[in-house]
Amino acid sequence: MADMFNLAMLICASIAALAFGVFAAYGILRVAFALIRPRPRPAVETQPEMAQVS
C-alpha cells in the first residue's frame, strides 16, 4: 500500500513540477516581451509656421 501511495505522490509531484515550469516560462516571456515592446512616442505639439513672402 505504501508503494502505491509513493507512486501517486511521485506522479503528483512530477505534474506539479511541470506545471510550475510552464507557468514560470510564461511569466518570464511575458516580462521579456513587455520590455522589448516598442513604446509610442509622446506627441509633440508643434506651432504652425507662417509662410514668408520675400
Secondary structure, 3 states (H helix, E strand, C coil): CHHHHHHHHHHHHHHHHHHHHHHHHHHHHHHHHHHHCCCCCCCCCCCCCCCCCC
